[in-house]
Amino acid sequence: MRSSRSDVVQVSNQETPSPQAAVSPFGLPARPRILIVKVSSLGDVVHNMPLVHDLRARWPDAEIDWVVEEGYVDLVRLLPDVGRVIPFALRRWRKRFWRGETWAEIGALRDAIRARPYDAVLETQGLLKTAIVARTAARVAGAPVIGLGNATQGSGYEPAARLFYTAPVKVPRQTHSVRRSRLLGAALTGITPPEPPRFFGPAANTLSVDDPLWADLPARYAVCFHATAGAKKRWAVENWHALGRRLEAEGLTVLLPWGSEAERRDAEALAAGIPGARVLPRFSVMQGFGLINRAEVVIGVDTGLVHIAAALCRPTVEIYTATWRWKTEGYWSDRIANVGDDGIVPTVDEVHDAAIRVRGVTA
């Protein structure tokens, strides 16, 4: 009989025994079927990926599925250890909830997550909507639902979600986004595999490099992800201008991405103050891999594509100005530098020095 307990599981950031010595507290079979529910955002989905590798290390023959926002389905498919990727489209459904086709899609989602009797469900989002999805999936076979038992500092955790977990897991209040998901996995597996975390499958390292969109990229360039939805997370225009001129003097062309018309205008304003800088055409997240994989350095504010660059272990400088660095900083490679912090805006010198360091260039 499966566990139906609802007591809070206590875990910490310390490593636990190896896979060979581990015993799952839930009595899962040798080839368990596990569902992960993590729907958004871009950076959070990326930071959730090490959980898949942790589950595979514990159960080499596990069948692992993932429910994710429809825009990130292709991203999750970069993990060869994930079987079914089940699209979740709440963002779109909210805009047309009165239409019959919307309710048909919701019914299809329910059928998809009930089609397989899962042995465990890991809900790592901590929201009511995702907790309901997780519990719906678990009802077929009475599987345990593991989820966050408390909020971490600055998170969007919704306490009502805990009502849908059979095994809420309490984690330290200040826990990195990557470690938070891995701690939930540790509650299921009985282990926390050693650092560093692993993210994408090998295909990600060459993804989209031959995309026609990038046919005329310069031989040496720096990608500067200047745009972010949160105005407080931005770095000042004059800082980008000063940094861009230094990069140009080192022989790097500064490339400026954008995702909206307002961001395109911002990119054009940045390009006007940097010799030789180019405003890129609009591109998808998947096309962004090709741009990142060929870059000599990626520099950007706290946003999803910068976190992808860090997950790929490309030379990356993450700029923090109005968010806690400890929550999302790349800590798994010396090719990643993190500068600034919440309320501490890094200087041009600090960012430039970091860019030199991650590239392995002698100043």
N, C-alpha and C positions, 0 to 999 in steps of 0.2 A: 504493500500500500504506500502511496506517495505521501510525502510530508505535507501537512496542512497547518503547520505551526505559524504563528504570527508574532513570535518574540523577536526582539531586535538583535541582530547578529553584530557583534563588536569586531571590528578589524582595525588594523593600523597600517602605517606606511612601511613597516619592516618586512623584509623578505621572509617567506615561509618555506617549508621543505621542498625538495626536488620532486619532479613528477613521479619518480619511481617510489618515493616514500609517502606520497600524498594519499589521503583517503577523503573522498567527497562526503560531506555530512548528509547528503541527500540520497545516497544509495543508487546512483545512476548506473545504467548498464554499461558494458564495455564500448558500445557504439551508440551513444546517446544522440537523440535529436534535440537540438537546442535552437531556440528562436531569440534573436537580438532585436530589441525595439529601440532605435535611435533615429529620429527622423530629420533633425536639423540641428544647428545651421552648418554651413560648409566646414568651418574650422572644427566644430564639435564632432561632425561625422568623421573627419580625418583623425582627430584625437581618440576616437572610439576604436579605431582599427586594430591597435595592439591587442585588444580583447580577443579578437578572432584567433590570433597567433597563440595566445595563452590557452585558449580552449583546445586548439589543435595539439599543442604540446602535451596537454594532459590526456586527451583522448584522440589519438591519431586517426581513428576511423569515425569520428563524430560527424554527424550531418548538421551543418550550421546554416540557418536561414537568417535573413535580416529584413526588417520593415524600415523603409526610409522614404523621405519626401521624394516625389517622382523626379525632381530635377537632379537628384544625386544618385539615381539608379546606376548609371554608367560608372560613376566614381566607385561605388561599392563593388561593382563587377571586376574591378582591378584586383580584388582579393580572390585568388583561385580557390581558397578554402571555403568560400561562401557558395552554397548551392543555389537556393532560390533567393532572389532579391525581389521583395514584394513592395510595389509602389504605394505610397500614401500621399494623398493630394488634398489635404485639408485646406491649404492656402487657396487653391482653386475652387474647392467645393464651397467655401464660405462666400464666394462672390456670386454663386448661383445655386444656393441651397434649395430653392423652390422648384428646380427643374427635375423632371423625371430621370434624366440620364445621370444626374448627380447621385440620386438615391440608388440607382442601378450600380454605379461604381462603388458606392459604399457597401452595398450588398456583396459585390464581387470581392472586395477586400475582406469582409467577414468570412466569406466562403474559403478564400485563399488561406487565411490563417487558421481556419478550422480543418483544412483538408489533411493536415498531417498531425498525428498525435505526438505532441512534443513531450520530452522528458523533463525539460526545464525551460523557463522563459526569463531572460535577462532584460529588464527595463531600465536603461541607463539615462533616460532623459529627465525623469523626476517631475513630469507634468501629469495633470489629470487625464488629458486626452490620450497620452501614450500609455498610461497605467490601465486605462479601460481597454485599449487594444491588447495589451499584454494579458490581462485577465481573460479576455474573450478567447485568446489563443489557448490558454491553459485549461479552459473548462472541458475540452474534449477528453483529456486523459487525467485530469486532476493534477497537472504538473505544478511544481512550486514556481512562484513568481518572485524573483529576487529583484529588489529595487532599493533606492536610496531611503534610508530611514531618517535622514535629517538634511537640512540645507547646508551647503557649503557657502562660505562668505561671498556675497555678491552674486549668487546663483539665482536663477528664476524658479527655484524649487517651489512646488505647490503641495503643502502638507496633506491635502485631501487625497493625493495620489497614494499615500501610504495605506489607505483603506483597502486598496486593491492588491496589495502585496501579501503573500503568505510568509515571506522572509525579508523584512526590511533590514537593510544593512547600514549601521551607523559608521560614518567615516569622519576623520578629523576635519574640523571646520575649514582649515586652510589646506586644501588638497588640490594639486594640479589636475587639470582636466583629464590628462592621460591616466594618471594614477587613480583617479576616482573610478573610472570604468574598470580598470584592472583590479581594484579592490573588490568591486562587485563580483567580478569573475573569480577572484580568490575565495570568496565566500562559497561559491559553487564547487570549485575544483579542489579546494584545500591547499592551494599553492599560489604564490606570486612569483612567476619566473623572473630571473635576474634581468637587470638592465644591460644594454639599452633596449627600449621597446622597438618592435618592428612594425612597419606601416603597410605600404603597398606590396603587391607582388612584383616580380622582376619586369613585367611588361611596362610598368610605369616609367622605368628609367629611359625608355626610348620612345615613349608614346608621343605621337603628333610631331616628332621632329622633322618629318618629311611632309608635313601638311603644306599645301600650296600657298596658304596664307603667309607662311614664313619663308617663302622662296628667296626674298631679297633682303633677308636680315644681314646686318654687318657681321664681319668676322668676330669682332670683339664688342660686347655691349653689356651694359648694366640695365636691368629692369627696375624701375622705381614705381612701386605700387603706392601711390600717393593718396588714393581715394578710399574713403570709408563712410559708412552711413552715419556714424556718430561724429558730429563736428568737433567735439572736444578731443577726439582721437587723432586728429590731423596734425601734421607738422607744418610750420609756417612756410609760405611761398618763398620768402627770402632765404630760408634755410635750404630749401630744395635748389634754388638758384645757385647758392654758394657751393653746395655739394656737387651739383651737376657740372659746374665749371672745373672743379678739381678732377672729377672723373674724366671729363673731356681732355684735360691736360695730360692725363695718363694714357690716352689713346682709346678710351671707351666711349662708344656712342650711348647716350642716355635714351632709353625707350620708355614711353609713357603710356600705360594702359588706361582704359576708362570703361565704365559700364552703363552710364546714363548720359543724357545730353548735358546736364550740369557738370558732370565729371569730365566730359570731353572739353568743355570750355575751360575748366580748371587745368586740364592737361595742356591745352594750347597756351594758357597764360604761363605755365611753367616752361614750356618749350621756348617761349619768347625770350627768356632770360638765360638759356643754356645753349651755347654754340653747338650746332649740329644735332641737337635733340630732335627726336621724331615722335609724333603722336601716332600711336598704333591704330589700326582698324579694330572695330569691335570683335571680340572673340568669345568662344564658349569656355567653360571651365576645363573641358577635356582638351581643347586646343591650347589652353594655357600651359599644359604640361610640356609641349614642344618648345614654347618660348622659355620656360624656366630651365628645361634640361640643357639648352644651348647657351644659357647666360653665363658670363664670367662671374657675375655677382647679382644677387637679388636683394634689394633694399626696400623696405616698406613698413607701413604702420600695421597695427594689430588688426589683421583682416585675413579672410580665408585663404586666398591665394599665397600669401606670405607663409602661412602655416603649412601649405602644401609644399612649398620650396624647402622649408625646414624638415618636413617629414621625408623628403627625397634626399636629405643631407647635402643639398646644393649649398655653395657658399651664400649664406643668408645673414642679413642684418635686420633684426626685428626692432622697430622703434615703438616705444611705449611713452605715452604722454598723459593719458587719463584713465588707464586701466591698470589693475595690479599685474605686475609682470609674473609673479609666481603662479598665476592661474594658467597661463598658456605658453610660457617661454619654451623655446627649444633647448633642452638640456642634454641631449643624447649624442651630440657630435661637436668636435672642436671647430667644425666648419660653420657653426651657428653662433652668432653673437647677439646678445640682448642688451639694449641700451635704453635708458630712461626708466620711468616707473609712473605710478599714479601720482599726478601732480608734480612730477620731476621731468621736465622737458630736456632731452639730450641736446648738447651743442653740436654744431657742424663738425667740430674737431673730433668729438666722441664718435659720431657716426662714421666719419671718414676713416678714423683710426681702426674702427671695427671692420670696415670694409677691406682695408689693407690686410688685417689679421686673418680674416676668414679666407681670403684669396691666397694666403701664403706668400704675399709680396713683401719684399724688403723695401721699407720706406726710404 
